[in-house]
Amino acid sequence: MEQRGADAGIDTDVAHSARIWNYWLGGKDHYDVDSQVGEEIARAFPAIVRIARADRAFLARAVRHLADEAGVRQFLDIGTGLPTVDNTHEVAQRAAPDARIVYVDNDPLVLAHARALLSSTPEGATDYLDADLREPATILEGAARTLDLTRPVAVTLLGIVHFLLDDEEAREIVGRLMDAVPSGSHLVLSHATAVVDPAGISANIRLWNEHGEPRMRTRTPEEIARLFTGLDLLDPGVVSFPHWRPEPSPWGPPEPLDGYCGVARKP
């Protein structure tokens, strides 16, 4: 991509998670440093590309279920990453044209592209908030300009909580977000694990933490499940990305990957 990072306040010398993820998803919104680190990680751990794409597919299935079957009309997508295909608003508004979506991220490149690319149906709305997950009060205050926080909201935290290295901090932030939304709201969360290929994912994490930012960690499925404390997990619970309500396939169930996810309803 054209190297305009300095003008946008973007450090093009350090790889960033959103841009590496964009590279793995086949997008074009990344810099040389991101593709170099992304290639190095993919060589050491080839499954990472499938994990990235399976995480994206989980998002689409979860949002489609919430908008089409659960009747959710408001989505707070925190850590949205760079716009690609089947973004949250596109999936939600196909099922419910009046859906309202607020995207949250703190990467200047994501901000620049979100303003240009995230459109909306006439009946619905989309907005973008430049904020950090560690600032839940700021996120909620900004989201309230577009969303009615007295009505159910789906809070999506895909591939972002694993950047909160402290367990207590992670649970506190997720809890504060869900405490601020009413009964009938949902939490959609995905997280890196080291279950299927512990050696491979550990090497991936080491490379990531050496060359990119922010630093990240894995959690066990049991630790991920504790992030849903106080909520009612939907079937099939906390499972590997491809196993959350997969599309029917003549080739049988998909193979598990080192990323777990879940969707839960606030009672």
N, C-alpha and C positions, 0 to 999 in steps of 0.2 A: 504494500500500500504506500501511498505518498507519505513521506516523512514530514509531518507537520506537528510533531509532538511538542516541540519547544514552545510553539505559539499557543498551544492549548494547555500548557502546564503539565504535560505528560513526560515522564522520565522514560525515554526510549532506550536507555542503557540497561534497564533492569526489567526482566520479564515479569508480567503481571498475570494473575490467575484468569481474569476475564478474557484477556487476549489469547493466552495459551488455549483456553477452552474453545474459543472461537476458531483457532487453528485446527483443533481436533475435530470440530464439527464441520470442517470444510468451508469455513467463512473466509473473508478477505480482510477483515478489520483487525490486523495485528501487525507488529513490526518484526524486523529481522531477528531481534533478540528473542522474541516470543516463539517464532517458528523454529529457531535453533534449539531452544530449550525444549520445546514440544517434541521435536524430532529425537533429541537425546533421551528424553523420558520414554518415548514410544519404542525406541530401540531396546531399551532396558526392560520395558514392561509393555509389550504389544497390546495387551488387553485394555490399556487405558483409553484407546480410541473407542472401543466397543462400550466401555463404561460411560464415557461422555455422551455417546449417542443413546444408550439405554436410559440414562438419566433424563435426557430430553424427551424421549418417548414416554417415560413415566409421567412427566409433567403434563403432556398432552392428554393422556388417559385420565389422570386425576382431575384436571380442570374440566374435561368433557363430562366426567361423572358428576362433578359438583354443580356445573351449570345446567346440565341436561336433566339429571335425575334427582339431585338434592335441592334444586331450586335456588342455589346461591347466585346472587347478582352482584357481589362486590368482592374484589380480589386485591390483596396487598402483597405484591411480589417483591420480596426483599432479597437483594443480591441477584438482580435480574440478569446481569451479564450483557454482552453485546447482542443487539437484535439479530436474529437469524431467520428461520422459518418456524411457523407455528408458535409464535410468541403467545404469552398468556392471553392477551386481549383478543388475538385472532381466534384462538380455540374457544374462548368463552363467548365471544360475540357471534360466532357461527351458531352456537346453541341458543344464545339469549342476546339478541341485538341490543338490549337495554343494559347490558352488564357494564359496570364501572370498574376501572382498573387503575391502581397506582403502582408504579414501578419505583424501586429504591435501589440506588447503587452509589458508590463513592469514587468510581474511576472516572477521571475527566473525559476519557475517550468514550466510555459508555454514555456519559451525559451528552456529549456532542452528537452522537448518533441517535440517541433516544429522542432528542428534540426533533430531529429530521425525519425519523422513520416510524415512530409509534403514533399511528393514526387511530381513528375511532369511527364506529358507525354513528350516524346522526342521532340515533336514540340513546346511545351510551356515552361513555367518556373515558379518556385515558389521561393520566398525568404522570410526571416524572419528578422524583424528589432526590436531590443530591444529599445523601446522609449515610452514616455508618451504622451497621447493626448494633454497635455498642452504644448507640444513642437512641434507645427505644422511645423516650419522651419526645425527642425531636421528630422521629418518624411518625409517631401517632398524631402529633400536632399538625404536621404537614399533610398527612393522609386525610385528616378531617376536613380539609378544604374541598376534597372531591368525594370522599366516602362518608356515609352516615354511620357512625360508629355505634349507634343505638340499634342498628339492624345487623343481621349476620354477615360476617366477613370471612373469606378464606385467606388465611395468612400462609404464604408459600415461602419456605426456606430451603431452597434446593442448592446443595453443594456449598453452603456457606457456614453452617454451624461448626464444621470441622476446622474453621479458622479461629474459633474460640478455644484456646488451648486448655483453659481451666474449666473443670466440670461444673463447679459451683456457679461460675459466671455464665456458662452456657445455659444451665437450667434457670437461672434468675432472669436472663434476658428473654428466653422463650416464655417463661411464666408471666413476665410483665406485659408482653405483647398479647398473650391470650387472656390475661385478666382484664384488658382494656376493651375486649369485644364481647358481645352478648351470647347467651345461649343460642345454639344453632350455628355458631361459627365453626370453622374447621381449621386444623393445622395440617399442612402438607409439607413434609420434611424428608430430605435425602441426605446421606452422610457416607463418607468413605469408611470402609472396613478392611480388616486383614483376615478374612475368613477363608476365602477360596484359595488364594495364593499368598500366604503370609510373607514369604521371602521376596516375591516380586513386588508386592505393594509396599513393603518396607524400603526396598531399593528406590521405588518411585518417590516415596515421601522424602527420602534423603536427598535425591536429586532436586526435587522441588524446593526444599528448604535451603539448599546450597545456592540455587541460582534464581529463584523467584521470590515473590512476596504476594500476600502475607504468608507467614509460616502456617503449616497445617499439621493435623494429627488424625489418626484413625480412632474409632471407638468400636466396642463390641456391639453386637445386636442388642444385648441386654442393656448396655449403657444408652444406646439410642432409644430403646423403648422407654427408659426413664425420662426422656425429654417430653414424652406424651403424658406424664403423670397428671391425673385429674381429668383426663379426656377419655372419650370412648373410642378405642381403635376400631376402624372399619375392617372387615375381612379383606385380605387374609392376614392382617396384622403387620408386623415389621418383618419385611422379607427383602430378598435381593431385587434390584430394579426390575429385571425381566419377569419376576414372579408376581408383581402386583397387577392382578387382573389382566393377564396377557391376552392379546387377540388370539382367536382360534388359529391353530396351525396344523397342517397335515403331517408335520415332521415332529410332533410331540412337544412336550414342555421345553422352554428355552433353558440353556445352561445358566447356572448362577454366576454372578459377577461380584467383584469386591466393591459393592456399593449397596447399602440397604436403605429402605424407605418405608414410609407409612403415611396414612391419612387418618385423622381422628376428628371426632365431633365433640364440641363443648356441650355438655348436658345442661 
